[in-house]
Amino acid sequence: MALGGTIRGKKTTLRLPAEADLDSYNRWMADMRVRRAHRVWHEPAMPATWKERFKETAKDKMGVLWSIDGDGRLVGFAAGSFWSMTQLGFTLRQLVIDPDQWRKGYGFDAALALHRYLFDYLDLPRVGAEVRADNVAALRIGERLGYVEYARGHEVHYRDGGYVDEIQLFMGKEAWQERWSAEREYPPLAADAAR
């Protein structure tokens, strides 16, 4: 998973992860609120283990990892992967916000900035997301962005003595353009190329 570059939203900045972020990543992976809402990215571990995980993460050429800053402090991370060199697209697998920072708009702002990067800067034709069926906040963000459900894995995640479905969301570039073309601070790249 390669380490991503810098993407700015109105409230958040997605940036390269730093060693100083390791304690927060570890704390979030141990927090039961995060574990309940998301697939666990890694189990809690000692700092040296997290350093090794970051090194291994950087070797995956199709994946990307960003730390998310909000109001001058680390508030979360996002992880996903590009599909392939011949099939252009991206799947967002993790968008974790510090539970102490929930309901402050960081999740939506980071997701919107990331999708502007994927659709408007990278000019990808499609983007997907994987969400647990009971993660209401993530589903609400997906709906606001313009995603539609295209697949459902029944009883994928075991938790609290029962199973939870996983929902696969999808958004094509046309749906993105239709939903967000009037709300851009800048023209999409395709418009620049046409001039």
BAFI-3210 file (N, C-alpha, C; in Angstrom, 3 decimals, decimal comma, padded with zeros to 6 digits):
// residues 195
n [1|2|3|4|5|6|7|8|9|10|11|12|13|14|15|16|17|18|19|20|21|22|23|24|25|26|27|28|29|30|31|32|33|34|35|36|37|38|39|40|41|42|43|44|45|46|47|48|49|50|51|52|53|54|55|56|57|58|59|60|61|62|63|64|65|66|67|68|69|70|71|72|73|74|75|76|77|78|79|80|81|82|83|84|85|86|87|88|89|90|91|92|93|94|95|96|97|98|99|100|101|102|103|104|105|106|107|108|109|110|111|112|113|114|115|116|117|118|119|120|121|122|123|124|125|126|127|128|129|130|131|132|133|134|135|136|137|138|139|140|141|142|143|144|145|146|147|148|149|150|151|152|153|154|155|156|157|158|159|160|161|162|163|164|165|166|167|168|169|170|171|172|173|174|175|176|177|178|179|180|181|182|183|184|185|186|187|188|189|190|191|192|193|194|195]
n.u [000,856|000,828|001,924|-000,176|-000,452|-000,909|-004,114|-006,528|-009,360|-012,214|-012,372|-010,559|-007,368|-005,876|-003,037|000,425|001,136|002,764|005,414|004,709|001,996|001,462|000,745|-001,883|-003,181|-002,925|-004,397|-006,958|-007,468|-007,786|-010,025|-013,303|-015,519|-014,632|-013,896|-016,346|-017,693|-016,133|-014,223|-011,472|-008,404|-005,750|-004,606|-004,274|-000,969|002,548|004,622|006,900|005,988|003,956|005,527|006,810|004,558|003,802|006,000|005,652|003,168|003,813|004,950|003,014|001,889|-000,598|-002,231|-003,278|-002,610|-003,705|-003,208|-005,487|-005,919|-007,542|-008,531|-005,903|-004,924|-004,378|-007,029|-007,962|-007,838|-007,528|-007,889|-007,318|-007,548|-006,248|-007,690|-006,520|-003,904|-005,062|-007,811|-009,373|-009,999|-011,033|-011,163|-012,479|-011,621|-011,314|-012,302|-011,610|-012,482|-011,434|-013,157|-013,691|-013,934|-016,146|-019,123|-018,515|-018,194|-015,852|-015,547|-017,256|-016,195|-013,533|-014,046|-015,345|-013,299|-011,394|-012,791|-013,068|-010,410|-010,003|-011,915|-011,845|-009,144|-007,489|-009,066|-010,598|-012,808|-014,610|-015,560|-015,479|-016,831|-016,530|-018,695|-019,923|-023,165|-024,550|-023,325|-024,289|-023,479|-021,407|-022,845|-024,611|-022,821|-021,905|-024,315|-024,821|-022,651|-023,278|-023,280|-024,444|-025,926|-024,535|-023,946|-024,250|-022,867|-023,897|-024,047|-021,258|-019,451|-018,613|-019,836|-020,443|-021,887|-023,387|-024,005|-023,097|-024,040|-022,102|-021,898|-021,465|-020,644|-021,083|-019,971|-020,137|-018,291|-020,030|-022,274|-021,025|-020,258|-022,776|-023,880|-022,028|-021,002|-021,878|-021,030|-018,315|-015,149|-013,432|-012,833|-013,517|-010,889|-011,309|-012,762|-010,853|-009,057|-010,530|-010,498]
n.v [-001,161|001,990|005,138|007,878|011,158|014,696|015,926|018,381|019,337|021,290|021,268|019,327|017,682|015,320|013,433|012,302|009,506|009,694|008,839|009,765|009,400|006,818|005,983|006,924|005,501|002,910|003,171|003,679|001,256|-000,380|000,588|-000,072|001,133|001,852|-000,671|-001,878|-000,452|-000,658|-002,779|-004,309|-002,853|-003,389|-005,327|-004,102|-003,188|-003,162|-000,158|-000,686|-002,795|-001,527|000,237|-001,567|-002,511|-000,183|000,010|-002,318|-001,715|000,393|-000,928|-002,067|-001,551|-000,860|000,078|002,693|004,901|007,335|009,747|011,660|014,991|017,366|020,561|021,129|018,821|015,243|013,289|010,978|008,247|007,142|004,453|002,567|000,978|000,941|-000,447|-001,843|-001,643|-001,721|-001,730|000,919|002,378|002,783|001,517|002,368|001,301|001,776|004,365|005,924|007,735|009,353|008,312|010,177|012,450|012,267|013,234|015,834|016,575|015,810|013,301|013,344|015,598|014,783|012,540|013,725|015,437|013,481|012,091|014,121|014,338|011,754|011,578|014,124|014,976|012,643|011,594|009,219|006,624|005,281|004,562|002,680|001,561|-000,104|-001,056|-001,705|-002,986|-001,956|000,425|003,319|006,028|005,931|004,947|007,061|009,094|007,981|008,012|010,789|011,551|010,348|007,639|004,340|001,272|-001,764|-004,384|-006,961|-008,555|-011,210|-011,687|-011,314|-010,237|-011,182|-010,355|-009,420|-011,744|-012,263|-011,973|-009,544|-007,833|-006,913|-004,086|-003,257|-000,376|001,818|004,259|005,976|008,073|009,755|010,006|011,291|013,725|014,768|015,108|016,773|018,819|021,498|022,419|022,840|024,294|024,736|024,128|020,872|018,615|017,622|019,624|021,628|020,461|020,442|023,014]
n.w [000,000|-001,034|000,232|000,483|-001,131|-000,494|000,196|000,235|002,087|003,148|005,939|006,601|006,066|004,066|004,353|004,079|006,162|009,356|011,651|014,162|014,165|014,858|017,524|017,754|015,657|016,691|019,077|018,040|016,717|018,868|020,089|020,944|019,779|017,240|016,269|016,187|014,199|011,873|009,639|011,100|010,628|011,420|014,175|017,582|018,675|019,612|019,293|017,621|016,048|014,611|013,123|011,419|010,085|008,680|006,955|005,424|004,332|002,637|000,522|-001,122|-004,236|-005,326|-003,355|-001,045|001,642|003,873|006,444|008,370|009,048|011,116|011,984|012,805|014,101|014,321|013,191|012,036|009,599|006,176|003,920|000,992|-002,272|-005,602|-008,579|-010,919|-013,394|-015,870|-015,497|-014,500|-011,420|-007,974|-004,667|-001,623|001,442|004,145|006,268|008,836|011,630|014,563|017,386|019,407|017,989|016,425|014,643|013,924|011,380|010,088|008,814|006,492|005,157|004,663|003,057|000,857|-000,118|-000,807|-002,842|-004,717|-005,455|-006,546|-008,676|-010,038|-010,195|-010,625|-012,567|-012,584|-013,739|-012,103|-008,688|-005,700|-002,521|000,621|003,137|006,394|007,024|009,203|009,783|010,094|009,869|007,927|005,731|005,353|004,622|002,201|000,735|000,604|-000,972|-003,386|-003,944|-004,879|-003,831|-004,900|-004,404|-001,925|000,764|002,562|006,029|006,645|008,538|011,795|014,933|018,263|018,932|016,663|013,081|010,588|007,638|004,705|002,702|-000,654|-002,257|-005,090|-007,427|-010,406|-012,713|-014,121|-012,449|-010,325|-011,563|-012,190|-009,644|-008,258|-009,912|-009,881|-007,459|-007,200|-006,376|-008,343|-011,851|-013,348|-014,435|-017,023|-018,262|-018,401|-020,200|-022,519|-023,448]
ca.u [000,000|001,636|001,482|-000,769|000,035|-001,714|-005,407|-007,134|-010,779|-012,481|-012,088|-009,574|-006,273|-005,374|-001,598|001,257|001,253|004,052|005,659|003,974|000,595|001,349|000,009|-003,310|-003,655|-003,015|-005,511|-008,219|-007,705|-008,179|-011,274|-014,435|-016,425|-014,085|-013,954|-017,750|-018,135|-015,276|-013,342|-010,232|-007,318|-004,699|-004,815|-003,376|000,373|003,608|005,052|007,821|005,168|003,294|006,544|006,957|003,331|003,894|006,983|004,998|002,106|004,408|005,386|001,873|001,841|-001,964|-002,954|-002,922|-002,942|-003,588|-003,638|-006,417|-005,827|-008,661|-008,278|-004,527|-004,530|-004,742|-008,391|-008,355|-007,070|-008,265|-007,096|-008,015|-006,648|-006,594|-008,089|-005,409|-003,403|-005,926|-009,181|-009,178|-010,977|-010,493|-012,080|-012,208|-011,865|-011,318|-012,333|-011,737|-012,364|-011,314|-014,504|-013,847|-014,147|-017,330|-020,201|-017,972|-018,096|-014,567|-015,692|-017,794|-015,260|-012,406|-014,546|-015,590|-011,993|-010,802|-013,487|-012,678|-009,088|-010,123|-012,673|-011,485|-007,707|-007,015|-009,998|-011,015|-014,182|-015,502|-015,028|-016,310|-016,585|-017,015|-019,258|-020,782|-024,566|-025,062|-022,552|-025,213|-022,750|-020,721|-023,871|-025,118|-021,794|-021,974|-025,527|-024,618|-021,697|-023,915|-023,109|-025,582|-025,560|-024,553|-023,793|-024,339|-022,391|-024,721|-023,411|-019,813|-018,687|-019,133|-019,622|-021,442|-022,710|-024,185|-023,352|-023,492|-023,789|-021,220|-022,489|-020,547|-021,200|-020,469|-020,308|-019,453|-017,922|-021,203|-023,061|-020,245|-020,381|-024,152|-024,136|-021,103|-020,436|-022,235|-020,505|-016,852|-014,431|-012,532|-013,403|-012,899|-009,775|-011,812|-013,154|-009,596|-008,457|-011,346|-010,241]
ca.v [000,000|003,195|006,211|008,901|012,528|015,621|016,305|019,316|019,634|022,548|021,060|018,272|017,476|013,960|013,600|011,132|009,115|009,952|007,976|010,327|008,956|005,404|005,796|007,127|004,344|001,788|003,439|003,503|-000,161|-001,013|001,199|-000,923|001,882|001,716|-002,086|-002,193|000,220|-000,922|-003,937|-003,944|-002,768|-004,154|-005,485|-003,263|-003,772|-002,270|000,790|-001,302|-003,575|-000,580|000,721|-002,627|-002,504|000,946|-000,348|-003,293|-000,987|001,209|-001,789|-002,416|-000,516|-000,518|000,616|004,029|005,195|008,734|010,219|012,774|016,050|018,294|021,625|021,100|017,598|013,985|012,878|009,717|007,786|006,551|003,455|001,940|000,453|001,059|-001,758|-002,404|-000,699|-001,773|-001,425|002,090|002,591|002,804|001,074|002,891|000,206|002,311|005,793|005,875|008,999|009,195|008,374|011,403|013,542|011,978|014,215|017,179|016,794|015,418|012,150|013,757|016,504|013,980|011,711|014,604|015,832|012,305|011,808|015,153|013,921|010,551|011,830|015,343|015,073|011,413|011,327|007,822|006,464|004,688|004,397|001,846|001,619|-001,255|-000,529|-002,602|-002,601|-001,214|001,651|004,330|007,243|005,694|004,847|008,417|009,787|007,424|008,516|012,214|011,668|009,893|006,197|003,423|-000,094|-002,678|-005,769|-007,135|-009,830|-011,537|-012,242|-011,308|-009,891|-011,706|-009,388|-009,397|-012,940|-012,355|-011,597|-008,284|-007,785|-005,885|-003,479|-002,717|000,819|002,138|005,534|006,252|009,478|010,506|010,326|012,293|015,005|015,241|015,495|017,739|019,782|022,875|022,762|022,824|025,562|024,728|023,305|019,545|018,564|017,383|020,926|022,320|019,823|020,740|024,399]
ca.w [000,000|-001,111|001,103|-000,369|-001,088|000,296|-000,363|001,180|002,103|003,852|007,362|006,791|005,127|003,981|004,164|004,321|007,571|010,003|012,808|015,299|014,069|015,224|018,778|017,483|014,887|017,619|019,993|017,312|016,435|020,132|020,545|020,561|018,901|015,885|015,897|015,910|012,977|010,715|009,607|011,777|009,663|012,080|015,616|018,385|018,808|020,087|018,254|016,650|015,123|013,713|012,178|010,415|009,271|007,759|005,920|004,545|003,660|001,578|-000,585|-001,972|-005,257|-005,708|-002,208|-000,584|003,032|004,260|007,757|008,207|010,049|011,195|012,961|013,277|014,822|013,676|013,552|011,416|008,446|005,055|003,202|-000,117|-003,294|-007,012|-009,075|-011,697|-014,391|-017,047|-015,077|-013,659|-010,360|-006,620|-003,622|-000,293|002,379|005,510|006,551|010,293|012,349|016,010|017,969|020,193|017,030|015,611|014,524|013,732|009,943|009,529|007,921|005,199|004,498|004,161|001,955|-000,292|-000,659|-001,436|-004,095|-005,684|-005,927|-007,381|-009,905|-010,762|-010,443|-011,273|-013,662|-012,571|-014,213|-011,088|-007,340|-004,852|-001,081|001,383|004,377|007,165|006,850|010,351|009,971|009,590|009,492|006,652|004,681|005,133|003,840|000,856|000,079|000,310|-002,077|-004,617|-004,130|-004,870|-003,457|-006,036|-003,953|-000,480|001,287|003,728|007,220|006,381|009,741|013,054|016,005|019,345|018,907|015,438|011,832|009,970|006,203|004,156|001,516|-001,653|-002,882|-006,373|-008,049|-011,661|-012,928|-014,574|-011,248|-009,595|-012,276|-012,038|-008,253|-007,684|-010,865|-009,532|-006,140|-007,209|-006,286|-009,481|-012,916|-013,459|-015,385|-018,380|-018,807|-018,735|-021,376|-023,702|-023,911]
c.u [000,902|001,089|001,031|-000,118|-000,878|-002,961|-006,075|-008,637|-010,977|-012,133|-010,910|-008,470|-005,875|-003,907|-000,882|001,249|002,666|004,191|004,890|002,502|000,381|000,546|-001,490|-003,891|-003,885|-004,209|-006,847|-008,507|-008,087|-009,532|-012,470|-015,445|-015,959|-014,224|-015,385|-018,187|-017,383|-014,636|-012,025|-009,093|-006,113|-005,059|-003,890|-002,044|001,333|004,038|005,982|007,053|004,467|004,293|006,751|005,736|003,353|004,879|006,369|003,901|002,650|004,820|004,258|001,636|000,427|-002,754|-002,438|-003,393|-002,709|-003,910|-004,506|-006,240|-007,088|-008,387|-006,908|-004,106|-005,007|-006,127|-008,801|-007,404|-008,013|-007,335|-007,954|-007,022|-007,191|-006,843|-006,973|-004,965|-004,300|-007,379|-009,099|-010,332|-010,287|-011,564|-011,605|-012,599|-011,964|-011,425|-012,652|-011,516|-012,312|-012,702|-014,734|-014,105|-015,351|-018,324|-019,699|-017,781|-016,785|-014,701|-016,188|-016,812|-014,074|-012,846|-014,779|-014,270|-011,330|-011,468|-013,235|-011,318|-009,222|-010,810|-012,136|-009,999|-007,179|-007,883|-010,386|-012,463|-015,147|-014,768|-016,012|-015,956|-017,176|-017,438|-020,050|-022,207|-025,120|-024,253|-023,342|-024,481|-022,065|-021,720|-024,447|-024,111|-021,831|-023,171|-025,370|-023,666|-022,317|-023,739|-024,455|-025,064|-025,596|-024,353|-023,865|-023,829|-023,152|-023,874|-021,894|-019,006|-019,369|-018,816|-020,768|-022,403|-023,589|-023,389|-023,941|-023,140|-022,740|-021,843|-021,376|-021,256|-020,420|-020,906|-019,469|-019,185|-019,125|-022,066|-022,348|-020,419|-021,772|-024,400|-023,293|-020,606|-020,741|-021,592|-018,986|-016,298|-013,547|-013,194|-012,772|-011,825|-010,248|-012,206|-011,911|-008,996|-009,222|-011,075|-009,040]
c.v [001,224|004,228|007,366|010,266|013,392|016,026|017,207|019,436|020,972|022,438|020,129|018,336|016,014|014,079|012,280|010,776|009,379|009,036|008,466|009,890|007,560|005,179|005,948|005,966|003,161|001,961|003,226|002,038|-000,928|-000,511|000,381|-000,186|001,785|000,277|-002,500|-001,635|-000,225|-002,296|-003,499|-003,978|-003,555|-004,272|-004,534|-003,974|-002,728|-001,328|000,180|-002,133|-002,662|-000,001|-000,293|-002,677|-001,359|000,642|-001,316|-002,617|-000,208|000,378|-002,149|-001,285|-000,076|000,121|001,980|004,199|006,682|008,874|011,436|013,743|016,900|019,296|021,486|019,878|016,374|013,551|011,557|009,271|007,198|005,593|002,849|001,433|000,716|-000,340|-002,442|-001,352|-000,670|-001,462|-000,299|002,261|002,509|002,289|001,625|001,809|000,679|003,827|005,879|007,267|008,675|009,322|009,616|012,617|013,286|013,133|015,664|017,485|016,377|014,269|012,551|014,652|015,738|013,132|012,551|015,032|014,668|012,002|012,886|014,821|012,755|010,836|013,018|015,450|013,837|011,005|009,849|007,700|005,920|004,515|003,538|002,046|000,377|-000,758|-001,623|-002,074|-001,809|000,040|002,800|005,584|007,068|005,598|006,224|009,226|009,300|007,944|009,992|012,411|011,268|008,418|005,488|002,041|-000,966|-004,129|-005,796|-008,524|-010,125|-012,190|-012,380|-011,135|-010,460|-010,735|-009,490|-010,585|-013,091|-011,878|-010,301|-008,348|-006,732|-005,391|-002,942|-001,545|001,137|003,533|005,697|007,741|010,323|010,926|011,387|013,668|015,604|015,791|016,687|018,815|021,232|023,332|022,726|024,223|025,741|023,897|021,918|019,541|018,395|018,697|021,730|021,779|020,176|022,132|024,491]
c.w [000,000|-000,145|000,222|-000,227|-000,235|-000,474|000,672|000,972|002,789|005,333|007,594|005,737|005,202|003,598|004,371|005,809|008,080|011,213|014,039|015,310|014,648|016,499|018,561|016,687|015,822|018,562|019,290|017,036|017,698|020,634|020,041|019,685|017,447|015,417|015,550|014,547|011,725|010,800|010,231|010,766|010,160|013,541|016,368|018,607|019,367|018,948|017,209|015,618|014,133|012,708|011,064|009,498|008,263|006,634|004,919|003,713|002,474|000,364|-001,556|-002,973|-005,636|-004,563|-001,787|000,858|003,284|005,742|007,507|009,376|009,976|012,296|013,616|014,065|014,045|014,144|012,910|010,327|007,401|004,330|002,098|-001,129|-004,692|-007,556|-009,843|-012,691|-015,630|-016,716|-014,054|-012,678|-009,016|-005,678|-002,287|000,708|003,827|005,467|008,038|010,863|013,833|016,632|018,825|019,302|016,121|015,676|014,469|012,246|009,307|008,521|006,549|004,459|003,907|002,969|000,703|-000,934|-001,393|-002,774|-005,145|-006,279|-006,909|-008,710|-010,702|-011,085|-011,164|-012,453|-013,748|-013,033|-013,157|-009,769|-006,558|-003,391|-000,442|002,752|005,079|007,126|008,022|010,663|009,332|009,130|008,142|005,500|004,348|004,308|002,394|000,076|-000,295|-000,864|-003,407|-004,911|-004,209|-004,466|-004,700|-005,630|-002,435|-000,140|002,561|004,814|007,050|007,657|010,979|014,176|017,012|019,278|017,678|014,241|011,282|008,488|005,864|002,858|000,625|-002,329|-004,151|-006,813|-009,307|-011,812|-013,347|-013,390|-010,418|-010,239|-012,077|-010,635|-007,817|-008,644|-010,495|-008,231|-006,075|-007,026|-007,511|-010,583|-012,929|-014,536|-016,814|-019,018|-019,202|-020,021|-022,645|-024,248|-024,788]
res [m|a|l|g|g|t|i|r|g|k|k|t|t|l|r|l|p|a|e|a|d|l|d|s|y|n|r|w|m|a|d|m|r|v|r|r|a|h|r|v|w|h|e|p|a|m|p|a|t|w|k|e|r|f|k|e|t|a|k|d|k|m|g|v|l|w|s|i|d|g|d|g|r|l|v|g|f|a|a|g|s|f|w|s|m|t|q|l|g|f|t|l|r|q|l|v|i|d|p|d|q|w|r|k|g|y|g|f|d|a|a|l|a|l|h|r|y|l|f|d|y|l|d|l|p|r|v|g|a|e|v|r|a|d|n|v|a|a|l|r|i|g|e|r|l|g|y|v|e|y|a|r|g|h|e|v|h|y|r|d|g|g|y|v|d|e|i|q|l|f|m|g|k|e|a|w|q|e|r|w|s|a|e|r|e|y|p|p|l|a|a|d|a|a|r]
***
